[in-house]
């Protein structure tokens, strides 16, 4: 016989007893099955609820922890980048300021001539170049620098005074004109110093003229007149190599500038390079907008010229221009007479 505690008084009774001998309750040894089941179900539900709640809470915690860690990482990386960039900026700024200071300290000691690249050697084209050679020569200058392109213009003019390369000369001139030019500076201040340089030239103080034109050029490197005046000052000073380099630099800004080609012709003439001088003079006539005035100037200069080689080159250019551009000496004399009469009537 099995014993169990009475469900009411909790004293031991038989599980088969119909009434408790102590308290008299019916079926004292049998526990209500529904009650037991309810208790079990309740316990299970409580456990499940606790588990679900803690699981959701843990998930939220881990998610928020991950977001916080991610945000912290992003903030940390951004801060590191900011620090690095600031240090780089400071370093770059410091380096830039040091470079500017260094370059600024060099400006008074540098001349325009020292900033120019070394010019290539000029070589004459063969007088009887084949069409293939000419085509190849035409294709070369397209990838060259502006100074080299100016040298090509001189090379083409060396061959029959450029008549066999007329179209190439004009095309090269246009290409140089389309290249990027130096930025404009303080033109007004530069021109004031330019006038002082011209006065020094007139007085024959060529060293002073060079100094003034260099200062003017530093104020406005885009002014071709100032650069050409500087080259002419070197020419008058007797520094022909410097004059050649600076005048060619002027032609990179204005490849059709007649005075620059004429000045370059004088440089080569003084150096004894008659053919190159003639080529420059022919380009001066070629690009001149007033060939008759240029012709009168060339004749006047040649009458006073003492250098035999320069005089020879200019004389050849004068005779060549009369045949090619000015339609003979008689026609020139008639044009000069008409111009003289017009000038006298205006007076």
C-alpha positions in Angstrom: 0.0 0.0 0.0 1.4 3.4 -1.0 1.4 6.3 1.3 1.1 10.0 0.5 0.7 13.3 2.4 -2.8 14.5 2.8 -3.4 17.3 0.5 -5.1 19.2 3.2 -3.5 18.4 6.6 -0.3 17.0 5.1 -0.3 13.9 7.3 0.5 10.5 5.9 -2.5 8.6 4.6 -3.0 5.8 2.1 -3.3 6.8 -1.5 -6.4 4.5 -1.7 -8.1 6.2 1.3 -11.4 7.8 0.4 -11.4 10.1 3.5 -8.6 11.5 5.6 -8.8 9.9 9.1 -7.4 13.2 10.5 -9.2 16.0 8.7 -12.0 14.1 6.9 -11.2 15.5 3.4 -12.2 13.3 0.4 -9.4 11.6 -1.5 -6.6 13.0 0.7 -3.8 11.1 -1.1 -4.6 12.2 -4.7 -3.3 15.6 -6.0 -5.6 17.4 -8.4 -4.2 16.5 -11.8 -5.5 19.7 -13.4 -3.9 21.7 -10.8 -0.6 19.9 -11.3 -0.8 20.4 -15.0 -1.6 24.1 -14.6 1.4 24.5 -12.3 3.6 22.8 -14.8 2.3 24.9 -17.7 2.7 28.0 -15.7 6.3 27.2 -14.8 7.1 26.4 -18.4 5.5 29.7 -19.6 7.5 31.6 -17.0 10.7 29.9 -18.1 10.0 30.6 -21.8 9.1 34.2 -21.1 12.3 34.7 -19.1 14.3 33.1 -21.9 12.7 35.1 -24.7 13.1 38.3 -22.8 16.7 37.7 -21.9 17.5 36.6 -25.5 16.0 39.8 -27.0 17.8 41.9 -24.4 21.1 40.2 -25.2 20.5 40.7 -28.9 19.8 44.4 -28.5 22.8 44.7 -26.3 25.1 43.0 -28.8 23.7 45.0 -31.6 24.0 48.3 -29.8 27.5 47.3 -28.7 28.5 46.5 -32.4 27.0 49.9 -33.6 28.8 51.7 -30.8 32.1 49.9 -31.6 31.6 50.6 -35.4 30.9 54.3 -34.7 33.9 54.5 -32.4 36.1 52.9 -35.1 34.8 55.4 -37.7 35.3 58.3 -35.4 38.8 57.1 -34.5 39.7 56.6 -38.2 38.3 60.0 -39.1 40.3 61.6 -36.2 43.5 59.8 -37.3 42.9 61.0 -40.9 42.3 64.5 -39.7 45.5 64.5 -37.7 47.5 63.0 -40.6 46.0 65.5 -43.1 46.6 68.4 -40.8 50.2 67.3 -40.3 50.6 66.8 -44.1 49.1 70.2 -44.8 51.4 71.8 -42.3 54.3 70.0 -43.8 53.3 70.9 -47.3 52.6 74.5 -46.3 56.0 74.7 -44.6 57.7 73.2 -47.6 55.9 75.6 -49.9 56.8 78.6 -47.8 60.4 77.5 -47.7 60.4 77.0 -51.5 58.8 80.4 -52.1 61.3 82.0 -49.7 64.2 80.3 -51.4 63.0 81.2 -54.9 62.3 84.8 -53.8 65.8 85.1 -52.5 67.1 84.0 -55.9 65.1 86.5 -58.0 67.5 89.5 -57.7 70.4 87.2 -58.7 68.6 85.6 -61.7 68.3 87.2 -65.1 65.8 86.3 -67.8 68.6 84.7 -69.8 69.3 82.2 -66.9 65.6 81.0 -66.9 65.6 80.2 -70.6 66.2 76.6 -71.7 69.2 75.8 -73.8 68.5 76.3 -77.5 69.0 73.5 -80.0 71.6 73.8 -82.7 70.4 75.2 -86.0 71.1 73.0 -89.0 70.5 73.9 -92.6 68.0 71.8 -94.6 69.4 70.3 -97.8 68.7 72.6 -100.8 67.2 69.8 -102.8 65.2 67.9 -100.2 62.9 65.2 -101.4 59.1 65.4 -100.8 59.4 62.6 -98.3 62.1 64.5 -96.4 60.0 67.7 -96.5 56.9 65.8 -95.2 58.9 64.3 -92.4 60.3 67.7 -91.5 56.7 69.1 -91.4 55.7 66.4 -89.0 58.6 66.9 -86.6 57.6 70.3 -85.2 54.1 69.3 -84.1 55.5 67.7 -80.9 58.3 70.2 -80.3 58.5 73.1 -77.8 57.8 76.6 -78.9 61.5 77.5 -79.0 62.3 74.5 -81.2 59.4 75.4 -83.5 61.0 78.9 -83.9 64.2 77.2 -84.8 62.4 75.2 -87.4 61.1 78.4 -88.9 64.7 79.5 -89.3 65.7 76.2 -90.7 63.0 76.4 -93.4 64.0 80.0 -94.3 67.6 78.8 -94.8 66.4 76.7 -97.8 66.0 79.1 -100.8 65.0 81.9 -98.3 62.0 79.8 -97.3 60.2 80.0 -100.7 60.0 76.2 -101.0 58.5 76.0 -97.4 56.2 78.9 -97.4 53.1 77.0 -96.3 55.0 75.2 -93.5 56.4 78.5 -92.2 53.0 80.0 -92.0 51.5 76.9 -90.4 54.3 76.8 -87.8 53.8 80.5 -87.0 50.1 79.8 -86.3 50.9 76.8 -84.1 53.3 78.9 -82.0 50.7 81.6 -81.6 48.1 79.0 -80.3 50.5 77.7 -77.6 50.0 78.8 -74.0 51.7 82.1 -73.1 53.0 83.4 -69.7 50.5 85.0 -67.4 50.1 88.8 -67.6 51.8 90.7 -64.8 51.9 94.3 -63.8 52.1 95.7 -67.3 51.8 99.4 -66.3 54.8 99.2 -63.9 56.7 97.1 -66.4 56.2 99.7 -69.1 57.4 102.5 -66.9 60.7 100.7 -66.4 60.7 99.8 -70.1 60.8 103.5 -71.0 63.8 104.0 -68.7 65.5 101.1 -70.5 64.9 102.8 -73.9 66.4 106.0 -72.5 69.5 104.1 -71.4 69.7 102.5 -74.9 69.5 106.0 -76.4 72.3 107.2 -74.2 74.5 104.2 -75.1 74.4 102.7 -71.5 73.7 99.1 -72.6 74.6 97.6 -69.2 72.0 99.8 -67.6 69.5 99.0 -70.3 69.9 95.2 -69.8 69.4 95.7 -66.0 66.2 97.8 -66.5 64.7 95.5 -69.2 65.3 92.5 -66.9 63.5 94.2 -64.1 60.6 95.1 -66.4 60.4 91.5 -67.6 60.1 90.2 -64.1 57.1 92.4 -63.6 55.4 91.2 -66.8 56.9 88.2 -68.5 54.2 88.2 -71.2 55.3 91.6 -72.7 57.1 90.6 -75.9 58.3 94.2 -76.5 60.2 94.2 -73.3 61.8 90.8 -74.1 62.8 92.0 -77.6 64.3 95.2 -76.1 66.3 93.1 -73.7 67.6 91.0 -76.6 68.5 94.1 -78.6 70.4 95.5 -75.5 72.4 92.3 -75.3 73.1 92.7 -79.0 74.4 96.3 -78.6 76.3 95.2 -75.5 78.2 92.6 -77.7 76.8 89.5 -75.9 75.6 87.8 -79.1 74.8 84.4 -77.5 72.6 86.0 -74.9 71.0 88.2 -77.5 70.2 85.2 -79.7 68.6 83.2 -76.8 66.5 86.1 -75.6 65.3 87.2 -79.0 64.3 83.7 -79.9 62.3 83.7 -76.6 60.5 86.8 -77.8 59.6 85.0 -81.0 58.0 82.2 -79.0 55.5 84.9 -77.8 55.1 86.5 -81.2 56.6 84.4 -84.1 55.6 87.0 -86.7 57.3 90.0 -85.0 59.3 91.7 -87.7 61.7 93.6 -85.4 62.6 90.4 -83.5 63.5 88.6 -86.8 65.5 91.7 -87.9 67.3 91.8 -84.6 68.0 88.1 -84.7 69.4 88.6 -88.2 71.8 91.2 -86.9 73.0 88.8 -84.2 73.8 86.1 -86.7 75.4 88.7 -89.0 77.7 89.9 -86.2 78.6 86.2 -85.4 79.6 85.8 -89.1 76.7 83.4 -89.9 75.6 85.1 -93.1 73.1 82.4 -94.3 71.3 82.4 -91.0 71.2 86.2 -90.9 69.8 86.2 -94.5 67.1 83.7 -93.4 66.1 85.9 -90.4 65.9 89.0 -92.7 63.8 87.0 -95.2 61.4 86.1 -92.3 61.3 89.8 -91.3 60.1 90.7 -94.8 57.8 87.6 -94.9 55.8 88.6 -91.8 56.0 92.4 -92.1 52.8 94.3 -92.4 54.5 97.2 -94.1 57.3 95.9 -96.3 58.1 99.2 -97.9 58.8 100.9 -94.5 60.9 97.9 -93.5 62.8 98.0 -96.8 63.6 101.7 -96.3 64.9 100.9 -92.8 67.0 98.0 -94.0 68.6 100.2 -96.7 69.3 103.0 -94.3 70.9 100.6 -91.8 73.0 99.1 -94.4 74.4 102.4 -95.6 75.8 102.9 -92.1 76.9 99.4 -91.5 80.6 98.7 -90.8 80.4 95.0 -90.3 81.1 93.4 -93.7 79.4 90.1 -93.0 76.3 91.7 -91.6 76.2 94.2 -94.5 76.5 91.3 -97.0 73.6 89.4 -95.4 71.4 92.5 -95.3 72.3 93.4 -98.9 71.2 90.0 -100.1 68.0 90.3 -98.2 67.3 93.7 -99.7 67.8 92.4 -103.3 65.8 89.3 -102.6 62.9 91.3 -101.2 62.8 93.6 -104.2 62.4 90.7 -106.5 60.0 88.7 -104.4 57.8 91.2 -102.6 58.4 94.6 -103.9 58.3 94.1 -107.8 61.6 95.6 -108.7 63.6 98.7 -107.8 61.8 101.1 -110.1 58.5 100.3 -108.5 60.0 100.8 -105.1 61.4 104.2 -106.0 57.9 105.2 -107.3 56.3 104.0 -104.0 58.9 105.8 -102.0 58.3 109.0 -104.0 54.6 108.9 -103.5 55.0 108.3 -99.8 57.4 111.2 -99.5 55.0 113.5 -101.3 52.1 112.4 -99.0 54.2 113.1 -96.0 55.3 116.5 -97.3 51.6 117.4 -98.0 50.6 116.6 -94.5 53.2 118.9 -93.1 
